[in-house]
Amino acid sequence: MRDLPTIRRFASPQAGLRTMAEKAPQAEALAASWIERLQPLGSRVYALRRRLATAAVALLAGLLLVHVMFGANGMIVYKNKKAEYQSLHAKVIKEQQENDLYTQRIHGMKTDQKAIEKEAREQLHYLRPGEYEYVPSAPANPPPPPTSNSAKK
């Protein structure tokens, strides 16, 4: 640990004032030298204060723009979310239309005799008395593909 200087204690208040009065010219000289060193910098900063303020505002505006465009809730994310919302909305509308179609078909199956008959004929192959169902026969043996070597290379 570094040795810290001890605090001097003066014998009397007059001794402390006397020491301060003796050291005052040295303190004033030190302060004057610091002022001489910093005065050109201070006057230069004062002269450039408008440019520095303009640069600071421009930097702040640039950072704000980057944040608005690419931040957690920026424009890029917003556009992606908006496109996702529109695609999901279109999908919901399509599914709703499909549900409405199925609802109409179910309602028709429950109430419309013609719809019931149509489904019974198509899916269950039911026939009325005196009707015959025609089923085309499949070909017995399909012809084999040609096996000539001229097509192969």
DSSP file (Angstrom, degrees, kcal/mol; ACC not computed):
  #  RESIDUE AA STRUCTURE BP1 BP2  ACC     N-H-->O    O-->H-N    N-H-->O    O-->H-N    TCO  KAPPA ALPHA  PHI   PSI    X-CA   Y-CA   Z-CA
    1    1 A M              0   0    0      0, 0.0     2,-0.2     0, 0.0     3,-0.0   0.000 360.0 360.0 360.0 142.7    0.0    0.0    0.0
    2    2 A R        -     0   0    0      1,-0.1     2,-0.6     0, 0.0     0, 0.0  -0.451 360.0-113.1 -73.3 140.3    1.2    3.4   -0.8
    3    3 A D        -     0   0    0     -2,-0.2    -1,-0.1     1,-0.0     3,-0.0  -0.630  31.1-147.1 -76.3 121.3    2.3    5.6    2.0
    4    4 A L        -     0   0    0     -2,-0.6     2,-0.1     1,-0.1    -1,-0.0  -0.655  22.0-106.9 -87.5 143.0   -0.1    8.5    2.3
    5    5 A P        -     0   0    0      0, 0.0     2,-0.2     0, 0.0    -1,-0.1  -0.403  35.7-119.2 -68.2 145.7    1.2   11.8    3.5
    6    6 A T        -     0   0    0     -2,-0.1     2,-0.5     1,-0.1    -3,-0.0  -0.538  26.0-107.6 -83.1 151.6    0.2   12.8    6.9
    7    7 A I        -     0   0    0     -2,-0.2     2,-0.3     1,-0.0    -1,-0.1  -0.667  34.0-132.0 -81.0 126.5   -1.8   15.8    7.6
    8    8 A R        -     0   0    0     -2,-0.5     2,-0.6     1,-0.0    -1,-0.0  -0.563  14.1-152.5 -79.8 141.3    0.3   18.5    9.2
    9    9 A R        -     0   0    0     -2,-0.3     2,-0.2     2,-0.0    -1,-0.0  -0.958  11.0-138.9-115.5 124.7   -1.1   20.2   12.2
   10   10 A F        -     0   0    0     -2,-0.6     4,-0.0     1,-0.1     6,-0.0  -0.491  13.5-128.2 -82.4 151.4   -0.1   23.7   12.9
   11   11 A A  S    S+     0   0    0     -2,-0.2    -1,-0.1     1,-0.1     3,-0.0   0.902  88.9   4.6 -65.1 -41.5    0.7   24.9   16.4
   12   12 A S  S  > S-     0   0    0      1,-0.1     4,-1.5    -3,-0.0     3,-0.4  -0.943  74.0-111.0-140.9 161.5   -1.6   27.9   16.2
   13   13 A P  H  > S+     0   0    0      0, 0.0     4,-2.2     0, 0.0     5,-0.2   0.842 117.4  58.7 -62.1 -32.0   -4.0   29.3   13.7
   14   14 A Q  H  > S+     0   0    0      1,-0.2     4,-2.4     2,-0.2     5,-0.2   0.873 102.5  53.3 -65.1 -36.1   -1.6   32.2   13.1
   15   15 A A  H  > S+     0   0    0     -3,-0.4     4,-2.3     2,-0.2    -1,-0.2   0.888 109.0  49.5 -66.1 -38.5    1.1   29.8   12.0
   16   16 A G  H  X S+     0   0    0     -4,-1.5     4,-2.3     2,-0.2    -2,-0.2   0.913 112.2  46.9 -65.8 -42.8   -1.3   28.2    9.5
   17   17 A L  H  X S+     0   0    0     -4,-2.2     4,-2.3     2,-0.2    -2,-0.2   0.884 111.4  51.9 -65.8 -38.4   -2.3   31.6    8.1
   18   18 A R  H  X S+     0   0    0     -4,-2.4     4,-2.1     2,-0.2    -2,-0.2   0.922 110.3  48.1 -64.4 -43.8    1.4   32.6    7.9
   19   19 A T  H  X S+     0   0    0     -4,-2.3     4,-2.1     1,-0.2    -2,-0.2   0.905 112.2  49.9 -63.6 -41.3    2.3   29.4    5.9
   20   20 A M  H  X S+     0   0    0     -4,-2.3     4,-1.0     1,-0.2    -1,-0.2   0.895 110.2  50.0 -65.0 -38.9   -0.7   30.0    3.6
   21   21 A A  H  < S+     0   0    0     -4,-2.3    -1,-0.2     1,-0.2    -2,-0.2   0.866 111.0  49.4 -66.8 -35.9    0.4   33.6    3.0
   22   22 A E  H  < S+     0   0    0     -4,-2.1     4,-0.3     1,-0.2    -1,-0.2   0.864 115.1  43.6 -70.7 -35.4    4.0   32.5    2.2
   23   23 A K  H  X S+     0   0    0     -4,-2.1     4,-2.0     1,-0.2     3,-0.3   0.557  89.4  90.9 -87.5  -7.8    2.8   29.8   -0.2
   24   24 A A  H  X S+     0   0    0     -4,-1.0     4,-2.6     1,-0.2     5,-0.2   0.886  82.7  53.1 -57.7 -44.6    0.2   32.1   -2.0
   25   25 A P  H  > S+     0   0    0      0, 0.0     4,-2.2     0, 0.0    -1,-0.2   0.891 109.5  49.7 -61.6 -36.2    2.6   33.4   -4.7
   26   26 A Q  H  > S+     0   0    0     -3,-0.3     4,-2.3    -4,-0.3    -2,-0.2   0.914 111.8  48.0 -66.3 -41.7    3.5   29.8   -5.6
   27   27 A A  H  X S+     0   0    0     -4,-2.0     4,-2.5     2,-0.2    -1,-0.2   0.897 112.0  49.7 -65.1 -40.4   -0.2   28.8   -5.9
   28   28 A E  H  X S+     0   0    0     -4,-2.6     4,-2.4     2,-0.2    -1,-0.2   0.895 110.5  50.1 -65.4 -38.5   -1.0   31.9   -8.0
   29   29 A A  H  X S+     0   0    0     -4,-2.2     4,-2.2    -5,-0.2    -2,-0.2   0.903 111.0  49.2 -65.3 -40.9    1.9   31.1  -10.3
   30   30 A L  H  X S+     0   0    0     -4,-2.3     4,-2.0     2,-0.2    -2,-0.2   0.924 112.6  47.3 -63.8 -44.5    0.7   27.5  -10.7
   31   31 A A  H  X S+     0   0    0     -4,-2.5     4,-2.3     1,-0.2    -2,-0.2   0.894 111.2  51.8 -63.7 -40.1   -2.8   28.7  -11.5
   32   32 A A  H  X S+     0   0    0     -4,-2.4     4,-2.5     1,-0.2    -1,-0.2   0.894 108.8  50.5 -64.5 -39.8   -1.5   31.3  -13.9
   33   33 A S  H  X S+     0   0    0     -4,-2.2     4,-2.0     2,-0.2    -1,-0.2   0.896 110.7  49.0 -66.5 -38.1    0.5   28.6  -15.8
   34   34 A W  H  X S+     0   0    0     -4,-2.0     4,-2.5     2,-0.2    -2,-0.2   0.908 111.3  49.7 -65.2 -41.1   -2.5   26.3  -16.0
   35   35 A I  H  X S+     0   0    0     -4,-2.3     4,-2.1     1,-0.2    -2,-0.2   0.910 109.6  51.4 -64.1 -41.5   -4.6   29.2  -17.4
   36   36 A E  H  < S+     0   0    0     -4,-2.5    -1,-0.2     1,-0.2    -2,-0.2   0.887 113.1  45.7 -63.0 -37.8   -1.9   30.0  -19.9
   37   37 A R  H  X S+     0   0    0     -4,-2.0     4,-0.5     1,-0.2    -2,-0.2   0.909 120.1  38.1 -70.7 -41.0   -1.9   26.4  -21.1
   38   38 A L  H  X S+     0   0    0     -4,-2.5     4,-2.7     1,-0.2    -2,-0.2   0.637  96.4  80.9 -88.1 -15.5   -5.7   26.0  -21.3
   39   39 A Q  H  X S+     0   0    0     -4,-2.1     4,-2.8     2,-0.2     5,-0.2   0.908  92.1  48.4 -63.6 -43.5   -6.6   29.5  -22.6
   40   40 A P  H  > S+     0   0    0      0, 0.0     4,-2.2     0, 0.0    -1,-0.2   0.923 114.4  47.2 -62.1 -39.9   -5.8   28.7  -26.3
   41   41 A L  H  X S+     0   0    0     -4,-0.5     4,-2.6     2,-0.2    -2,-0.2   0.927 113.2  48.9 -64.7 -43.3   -7.8   25.5  -26.1
   42   42 A G  H  X S+     0   0    0     -4,-2.7     4,-2.5     1,-0.2    -1,-0.2   0.912 112.4  46.9 -62.6 -43.7  -10.7   27.3  -24.4
   43   43 A S  H  X S+     0   0    0     -4,-2.8     4,-2.1     2,-0.2    -1,-0.2   0.865 112.8  50.4 -69.0 -33.1  -10.7   30.1  -26.9
   44   44 A R  H  X S+     0   0    0     -4,-2.2     4,-1.9    -5,-0.2    -2,-0.2   0.917 111.9  46.9 -68.5 -43.2  -10.6   27.6  -29.8
   45   45 A V  H  < S+     0   0    0     -4,-2.6    -2,-0.2     1,-0.2     7,-0.2   0.904 112.2  51.1 -63.7 -40.8  -13.5   25.6  -28.3
   46   46 A Y  H >< S+     0   0    0     -4,-2.5     3,-0.9     1,-0.2     4,-0.2   0.894 110.8  48.3 -63.3 -39.4  -15.5   28.8  -27.8
   47   47 A A  H 3< S+     0   0    0     -4,-2.1     3,-0.3     1,-0.2    -1,-0.2   0.840 117.0  42.1 -69.7 -31.9  -14.9   29.8  -31.4
   48   48 A L  T 3X S+     0   0    0     -4,-1.9     4,-2.9     1,-0.2     5,-0.3   0.220  80.1 112.0 -97.8  14.4  -15.9   26.4  -32.6
   49   49 A R  H <> S+     0   0    0     -3,-0.9     4,-2.4     1,-0.2    -1,-0.2   0.859  77.7  48.3 -60.8 -37.5  -18.9   26.0  -30.3
   50   50 A R  H  > S+     0   0    0     -3,-0.3     4,-2.7    -4,-0.2    -1,-0.2   0.915 113.7  46.6 -69.4 -41.7  -21.5   26.2  -33.1
   51   51 A R  H  > S+     0   0    0      2,-0.2     4,-2.7    -4,-0.2    -2,-0.2   0.915 113.7  48.8 -65.8 -40.8  -19.7   23.7  -35.3
   52   52 A L  H  X S+     0   0    0     -4,-2.9     4,-2.5     2,-0.2    -2,-0.2   0.911 112.7  47.8 -64.4 -41.6  -19.3   21.4  -32.3
   53   53 A A  H  X S+     0   0    0     -4,-2.4     4,-2.5    -5,-0.3    -2,-0.2   0.909 112.4  49.3 -65.2 -41.3  -22.9   21.7  -31.4
   54   54 A T  H  X S+     0   0    0     -4,-2.7     4,-2.6     2,-0.2    -2,-0.2   0.917 112.2  48.1 -63.7 -42.6  -24.0   21.1  -35.0
   55   55 A A  H  X S+     0   0    0     -4,-2.7     4,-2.5     2,-0.2    -2,-0.2   0.899 111.8  50.1 -64.3 -40.1  -21.7   18.0  -35.2
   56   56 A A  H  X S+     0   0    0     -4,-2.5     4,-2.4     2,-0.2    -2,-0.2   0.913 112.2  46.7 -64.7 -42.3  -23.1   16.7  -31.9
   57   57 A V  H  X S+     0   0    0     -4,-2.5     4,-2.6     2,-0.2    -2,-0.2   0.903 112.6  50.1 -66.3 -40.7  -26.7   17.2  -33.1
   58   58 A A  H  X S+     0   0    0     -4,-2.6     4,-2.5     2,-0.2    -2,-0.2   0.910 111.5  48.7 -63.8 -41.8  -25.9   15.5  -36.4
   59   59 A L  H  X S+     0   0    0     -4,-2.5     4,-2.6     2,-0.2    -2,-0.2   0.921 112.0  48.9 -63.1 -43.5  -24.3   12.6  -34.6
   60   60 A L  H  X S+     0   0    0     -4,-2.4     4,-2.3     1,-0.2    -2,-0.2   0.907 111.5  49.4 -62.3 -41.9  -27.3   12.3  -32.3
   61   61 A A  H  X S+     0   0    0     -4,-2.6     4,-2.4     2,-0.2    -2,-0.2   0.895 110.9  50.6 -64.8 -39.7  -29.7   12.4  -35.3
   62   62 A G  H  X S+     0   0    0     -4,-2.5     4,-2.4     2,-0.2    -2,-0.2   0.919 111.3  47.4 -63.6 -44.0  -27.6    9.7  -37.1
   63   63 A L  H  X S+     0   0    0     -4,-2.6     4,-2.3     1,-0.2    -2,-0.2   0.892 111.9  50.7 -64.3 -39.0  -27.7    7.5  -34.0
   64   64 A L  H  X S+     0   0    0     -4,-2.3     4,-2.7     2,-0.2    -2,-0.2   0.899 109.5  51.1 -64.7 -40.5  -31.5    8.0  -33.7
   65   65 A L  H  X S+     0   0    0     -4,-2.4     4,-2.5     2,-0.2     5,-0.2   0.924 110.2  48.6 -62.2 -45.2  -31.9    7.1  -37.4
   66   66 A V  H  X S+     0   0    0     -4,-2.4     4,-2.8     1,-0.2     5,-0.3   0.911 112.9  48.5 -61.8 -41.3  -30.0    3.9  -37.0
   67   67 A H  H  X S+     0   0    0     -4,-2.3     4,-1.9     1,-0.2    -2,-0.2   0.921 112.4  47.7 -65.0 -42.7  -32.0    3.1  -33.9
   68   68 A V  H  < S+     0   0    0     -4,-2.7     7,-1.8     2,-0.2    -2,-0.2   0.886 119.3  39.4 -66.4 -37.9  -35.3    3.8  -35.6
   69   69 A M  H  < S+     0   0    0     -4,-2.5     7,-1.9     5,-0.3     8,-0.4   0.922 133.7  16.9 -78.5 -44.2  -34.4    1.8  -38.7
   70   70 A F  H  < S+     0   0    0     -4,-2.8    -3,-0.2    -5,-0.2    -2,-0.2   0.357  95.4 113.6-116.5   4.9  -32.6   -1.2  -37.2
   71   71 A G  S >< S-     0   0    0     -4,-1.9     3,-1.7    -5,-0.3     6,-0.3   0.045  87.4 -82.4 -70.8-176.1  -33.6   -1.2  -33.5
   72   72 A A  T 3  S+     0   0    0      1,-0.3    -1,-0.1     5,-0.1    -4,-0.1   0.836 134.0  24.2 -59.9 -35.0  -35.7   -3.8  -31.7
   73   73 A N  T 3  S+     0   0    0     -6,-0.2    -1,-0.3     4,-0.1    -2,-0.1  -0.172  99.7 140.2-119.8  38.4  -38.9   -2.2  -33.0
   74   74 A G    <>  -     0   0    0     -3,-1.7     4,-2.5     1,-0.1    -5,-0.3  -0.032  69.2 -92.9 -77.5-179.1  -37.4   -0.5  -36.0
   75   75 A M  H  > S+     0   0    0     -7,-1.8     4,-2.9     2,-0.2     5,-0.2   0.862 122.6  54.6 -65.0 -38.2  -38.8    0.0  -39.5
   76   76 A I  H  > S+     0   0    0     -7,-1.9     4,-2.1     2,-0.2    -1,-0.2   0.943 112.6  42.8 -62.7 -46.9  -37.2   -3.2  -40.9
   77   77 A V  H  > S+     0   0    0     -8,-0.4     4,-2.7    -6,-0.3    -2,-0.2   0.895 113.3  54.3 -64.6 -39.7  -38.8   -5.3  -38.1
   78   78 A Y  H  X S+     0   0    0     -4,-2.5     4,-2.5     1,-0.2    -2,-0.2   0.923 108.6  47.6 -61.1 -45.1  -42.0   -3.4  -38.6
   79   79 A K  H  X S+     0   0    0     -4,-2.9     4,-2.4     2,-0.2    -1,-0.2   0.903 112.3  49.6 -64.7 -39.8  -42.2   -4.1  -42.3
   80   80 A N  H  X S+     0   0    0     -4,-2.1     4,-2.3    -5,-0.2    -2,-0.2   0.926 112.9  46.7 -63.2 -43.9  -41.4   -7.8  -41.7
   81   81 A K  H  X S+     0   0    0     -4,-2.7     4,-2.6     2,-0.2    -2,-0.2   0.875 111.3  52.1 -66.0 -36.7  -44.1   -8.1  -39.1
   82   82 A K  H  X S+     0   0    0     -4,-2.5     4,-2.4     2,-0.2    -2,-0.2   0.917 110.6  47.3 -66.5 -42.4  -46.6   -6.2  -41.3
   83   83 A A  H  X S+     0   0    0     -4,-2.4     4,-2.3     2,-0.2    -2,-0.2   0.903 112.9  49.4 -64.4 -40.6  -45.9   -8.7  -44.2
   84   84 A E  H  X S+     0   0    0     -4,-2.3     4,-2.4     2,-0.2    -2,-0.2   0.905 110.8  50.6 -64.1 -41.1  -46.3  -11.6  -41.8
   85   85 A Y  H  X S+     0   0    0     -4,-2.6     4,-2.7     2,-0.2    -2,-0.2   0.919 110.1  49.4 -62.0 -44.2  -49.5  -10.2  -40.5
   86   86 A Q  H  X S+     0   0    0     -4,-2.4     4,-2.4     2,-0.2    -2,-0.2   0.905 111.8  48.1 -64.9 -40.7  -50.9   -9.7  -44.1
   87   87 A S  H  X S+     0   0    0     -4,-2.3     4,-2.1     2,-0.2    -1,-0.2   0.914 114.1  46.5 -66.3 -40.6  -50.0  -13.3  -45.1
   88   88 A L  H  X S+     0   0    0     -4,-2.4     4,-2.5     2,-0.2    -2,-0.2   0.880 111.1  52.6 -67.5 -36.6  -51.6  -14.7  -41.9
   89   89 A H  H  X S+     0   0    0     -4,-2.7     4,-2.4     2,-0.2    -2,-0.2   0.918 109.8  48.3 -64.1 -42.6  -54.7  -12.5  -42.4
   90   90 A A  H  X S+     0   0    0     -4,-2.4     4,-2.3     1,-0.2    -2,-0.2   0.899 111.4  50.7 -63.2 -39.7  -55.0  -13.9  -46.0
   91   91 A K  H  X S+     0   0    0     -4,-2.1     4,-2.5     2,-0.2    -2,-0.2   0.897 109.5  50.4 -65.1 -39.7  -54.6  -17.4  -44.6
   92   92 A V  H  X S+     0   0    0     -4,-2.5     4,-2.5     2,-0.2    -2,-0.2   0.910 110.3  49.7 -64.5 -42.1  -57.3  -16.8  -42.0
   93   93 A I  H  X S+     0   0    0     -4,-2.4     4,-2.3     2,-0.2    -2,-0.2   0.918 111.5  48.9 -63.0 -42.4  -59.7  -15.4  -44.6
   94   94 A K  H  X S+     0   0    0     -4,-2.3     4,-2.2     1,-0.2    -2,-0.2   0.923 112.6  47.5 -62.8 -44.5  -59.1  -18.5  -46.8
   95   95 A E  H  X S+     0   0    0     -4,-2.5     4,-2.5     1,-0.2    -1,-0.2   0.877 110.5  52.7 -65.3 -36.6  -59.6  -20.8  -43.9
   96   96 A Q  H  X S+     0   0    0     -4,-2.5     4,-2.4     2,-0.2    -2,-0.2   0.906 109.3  48.8 -65.5 -41.0  -62.8  -19.0  -43.0
   97   97 A Q  H  X S+     0   0    0     -4,-2.3     4,-2.2     2,-0.2    -2,-0.2   0.902 111.2  50.1 -64.2 -40.1  -64.1  -19.3  -46.5
   98   98 A E  H  X S+     0   0    0     -4,-2.2     4,-2.3     2,-0.2    -2,-0.2   0.910 110.5  49.9 -64.2 -41.5  -63.3  -23.0  -46.5
   99   99 A N  H  X S+     0   0    0     -4,-2.5     4,-2.5     2,-0.2    -2,-0.2   0.902 109.4  51.6 -63.2 -40.9  -65.1  -23.4  -43.1
  100  100 A D  H  X S+     0   0    0     -4,-2.4     4,-2.3     2,-0.2    -2,-0.2   0.900 109.1  50.9 -62.1 -40.5  -68.2  -21.5  -44.6
  101  101 A L  H  X S+     0   0    0     -4,-2.2     4,-2.3     1,-0.2    -2,-0.2   0.932 111.8  46.4 -62.5 -45.7  -68.2  -23.9  -47.5
  102  102 A Y  H  X S+     0   0    0     -4,-2.3     4,-2.6     1,-0.2    -2,-0.2   0.875 110.6  53.5 -65.5 -36.3  -68.1  -27.0  -45.2
  103  103 A T  H  X S+     0   0    0     -4,-2.5     4,-2.6     2,-0.2    -1,-0.2   0.910 109.8  47.9 -63.6 -41.8  -70.8  -25.5  -43.0
  104  104 A Q  H  X S+     0   0    0     -4,-2.3     4,-2.7     2,-0.2    -2,-0.2   0.906 111.9  49.8 -65.0 -41.0  -73.0  -25.0  -46.1
  105  105 A R  H  X S+     0   0    0     -4,-2.3     4,-2.4     2,-0.2    -2,-0.2   0.913 111.8  48.0 -64.7 -41.2  -72.3  -28.6  -47.2
  106  106 A I  H  X S+     0   0    0     -4,-2.6     4,-1.8     2,-0.2    -2,-0.2   0.930 112.6  48.2 -64.8 -44.2  -73.2  -29.9  -43.8
  107  107 A H  H  X S+     0   0    0     -4,-2.6     4,-1.7     1,-0.2     5,-0.3   0.911 112.5  49.7 -61.5 -41.7  -76.4  -27.9  -43.6
  108  108 A G  H  X S+     0   0    0     -4,-2.7     4,-2.3     1,-0.2     8,-0.3   0.881 108.9  52.4 -64.5 -37.8  -77.3  -29.1  -47.1
  109  109 A M  H  < S+     0   0    0     -4,-2.4    -1,-0.2     1,-0.2    -2,-0.2   0.840 112.0  46.5 -66.8 -32.1  -76.6  -32.8  -46.1
  110  110 A K  H  < S+     0   0    0     -4,-1.8    -1,-0.2    -5,-0.2    -2,-0.2   0.815 129.8  17.9 -79.3 -29.5  -78.9  -32.4  -43.1
  111  111 A T  H  < S+     0   0    0     -4,-1.7     2,-0.6    -5,-0.2    -3,-0.2   0.770 103.4  79.0-115.9 -32.9  -81.8  -30.7  -44.9
  112  112 A D     X  -     0   0    0     -4,-2.3     4,-1.8    -5,-0.3     5,-0.1  -0.718  53.4-162.1 -92.3 120.0  -81.6  -31.2  -48.7
  113  113 A Q  H  > S+     0   0    0     -2,-0.6     4,-2.4     1,-0.2     5,-0.2   0.857  91.1  55.1 -67.3 -35.9  -82.8  -34.5  -50.0
  114  114 A K  H  > S+     0   0    0      2,-0.2     4,-2.5     1,-0.2    -1,-0.2   0.898 107.9  49.1 -65.3 -39.6  -81.1  -34.1  -53.4
  115  115 A A  H  > S+     0   0    0     -7,-0.2     4,-2.3     2,-0.2    -1,-0.2   0.890 110.8  50.5 -66.3 -39.0  -77.7  -33.4  -51.7
  116  116 A I  H  X S+     0   0    0     -4,-1.8     4,-2.3    -8,-0.3    -2,-0.2   0.929 112.2  47.1 -63.3 -44.4  -78.2  -36.5  -49.5
  117  117 A E  H  X S+     0   0    0     -4,-2.4     4,-2.4     2,-0.2    -2,-0.2   0.907 110.4  52.7 -64.1 -41.5  -79.0  -38.6  -52.6
  118  118 A K  H  X S+     0   0    0     -4,-2.5     4,-2.4     1,-0.2     5,-0.2   0.931 111.6  45.0 -60.9 -46.4  -76.0  -37.2  -54.5
  119  119 A E  H  X>S+     0   0    0     -4,-2.3     4,-2.7     1,-0.2     5,-0.8   0.888 112.0  52.5 -66.1 -38.4  -73.6  -38.1  -51.7
  120  120 A A  H  X5S+     0   0    0     -4,-2.3     6,-1.7    -5,-0.2     4,-0.8   0.890 112.7  45.2 -64.6 -38.5  -75.1  -41.6  -51.3
  121  121 A R  H  <5S+     0   0    0     -4,-2.4     4,-0.5     4,-0.2    -2,-0.2   0.910 119.6  40.2 -70.3 -42.1  -74.7  -42.2  -55.0
  122  122 A E  H  <5S+     0   0    0     -4,-2.4    -2,-0.2    -5,-0.2    -3,-0.2   0.947 128.1  25.3 -75.9 -48.1  -71.1  -40.9  -55.3
  123  123 A Q  H  <5S+     0   0    0     -4,-2.7    -3,-0.2    -5,-0.2    -2,-0.1   0.889 133.5  30.8 -88.1 -40.4  -69.5  -42.2  -52.1
  124  124 A L  S  <<S-     0   0    0     -5,-0.8    -3,-0.2    -4,-0.8    -1,-0.1   0.490  96.1-129.7 -99.5  -3.5  -71.6  -45.3  -51.2
  125  125 A H        +     0   0    0     -4,-0.5    -4,-0.2    -6,-0.3     2,-0.2   0.871  43.8 171.2  57.1  41.5  -72.4  -46.2  -54.8
  126  126 A Y        -     0   0    0     -6,-1.7     2,-0.3    -9,-0.1    -1,-0.2  -0.534  13.3-162.4 -79.4 150.1  -76.1  -46.6  -54.0
  127  127 A L        -     0   0    0     -2,-0.2     3,-0.1     4,-0.1     6,-0.0  -0.930  18.4-116.4-130.7 154.3  -78.6  -47.1  -56.9
  128  128 A R    >   -     0   0    0     -2,-0.3     3,-2.1     1,-0.1     2,-0.1  -0.487  53.7 -78.1 -80.8 160.2  -82.3  -46.7  -57.3
  129  129 A P  T 3  S+     0   0    0      0, 0.0    -1,-0.1     0, 0.0     3,-0.1  -0.401 121.4  21.2 -60.6 132.2  -84.4  -49.8  -58.1
  130  130 A G  T 3  S+     0   0    0      1,-0.3     2,-0.3    -2,-0.1    -2,-0.0   0.362  98.5 116.6  91.6  -3.9  -84.0  -50.6  -61.7
  131  131 A E    <   -     0   0    0     -3,-2.1     2,-0.4     2,-0.0    -1,-0.3  -0.687  48.4-155.0 -97.2 151.7  -80.7  -48.7  -62.2
  132  132 A Y        -     0   0    0     -2,-0.3     2,-0.5    -3,-0.1    -4,-0.1  -0.959  12.3-132.0-124.1 143.7  -77.4  -50.3  -63.2
  133  133 A E        -     0   0    0     -2,-0.4     2,-0.6    -8,-0.1    -6,-0.0  -0.823  15.3-147.5 -97.4 130.9  -74.0  -49.0  -62.5
  134  134 A Y        -     0   0    0     -2,-0.5    -2,-0.0     2,-0.0     0, 0.0  -0.869  17.4-179.6 -98.8 121.8  -71.5  -48.9  -65.3
  135  135 A V        -     0   0    0     -2,-0.6     2,-0.1     0, 0.0    -2,-0.0  -0.977  25.6-130.5-121.2 117.1  -67.9  -49.5  -64.3
  136  136 A P        -     0   0    0      0, 0.0     2,-0.2     0, 0.0    -2,-0.0  -0.408  26.1-120.5 -67.9 141.5  -65.3  -49.4  -67.1
  137  137 A S        -     0   0    0     -2,-0.1     3,-0.1     1,-0.1     0, 0.0  -0.552  22.2-118.1 -83.5 147.6  -63.0  -52.4  -67.0
  138  138 A A        -     0   0    0     -2,-0.2    -1,-0.1     1,-0.1     3,-0.0  -0.505  41.7 -89.2 -79.2 151.1  -59.3  -51.9  -66.7
  139  139 A P        -     0   0    0      0, 0.0    -1,-0.1     0, 0.0     0, 0.0  -0.353  34.3-133.4 -61.4 141.3  -57.1  -53.1  -69.5
  140  140 A A  S    S+     0   0    0      1,-0.3    -2,-0.0    -3,-0.1     0, 0.0   0.975  85.6   0.7 -63.0 -60.3  -56.0  -56.7  -68.9
  141  141 A N  S    S-     0   0    0      3,-0.0    -1,-0.3    -3,-0.0     0, 0.0  -0.961  74.9-137.9-132.5 114.6  -52.3  -56.4  -69.7
  142  142 A P        -     0   0    0      0, 0.0     0, 0.0     0, 0.0     0, 0.0  -0.447  37.7 -96.9 -68.9 146.8  -50.8  -53.1  -70.6
  143  143 A P        -     0   0    0      0, 0.0     0, 0.0     0, 0.0     0, 0.0  -0.376  41.8-113.4 -65.3 139.7  -48.3  -53.3  -73.4
  144  144 A P        -     0   0    0      0, 0.0     3,-0.1     0, 0.0    -3,-0.0  -0.385  36.6 -98.5 -70.9 151.9  -44.7  -53.5  -72.2
  145  145 A P        -     0   0    0      0, 0.0     2,-0.0     0, 0.0     0, 0.0  -0.338  49.0 -89.8 -67.6 152.4  -42.4  -50.6  -73.0
  146  146 A P        -     0   0    0      0, 0.0     0, 0.0     0, 0.0     0, 0.0  -0.321  32.3-160.7 -64.6 144.7  -40.1  -50.9  -76.0
  147  147 A T        +     0   0    0     -3,-0.1     2,-0.2     4,-0.0     0, 0.0  -0.067  36.5 141.2-117.9  32.4  -36.7  -52.5  -75.2
  148  148 A S        -     0   0    0      1,-0.1     3,-0.5     2,-0.0     4,-0.3  -0.507  47.8-143.7 -76.6 147.0  -34.7  -51.4  -78.2
  149  149 A N  S    S+     0   0    0      1,-0.2     3,-0.2    -2,-0.2    -1,-0.1   0.489  85.9  83.7 -86.5  -4.3  -31.1  -50.3  -77.6
  150  150 A S  S    S+     0   0    0      1,-0.2    -1,-0.2     3,-0.0    -2,-0.0   0.816  88.7  51.7 -70.4 -28.7  -31.2  -47.6  -80.3
  151  151 A A  S    S+     0   0    0     -3,-0.5     2,-0.3     2,-0.0    -1,-0.2   0.769 100.1  76.7 -78.0 -24.9  -32.8  -45.1  -77.9
  152  152 A K              0   0    0     -4,-0.3    -3,-0.0    -3,-0.2     0, 0.0  -0.624 360.0 360.0 -87.9 143.1  -30.1  -45.7  -75.2
  153  153 A K              0   0    0     -2,-0.3    -1,-0.1     0, 0.0    -3,-0.0   0.324 360.0 360.0-132.3 360.0  -26.7  -44.3  -75.5
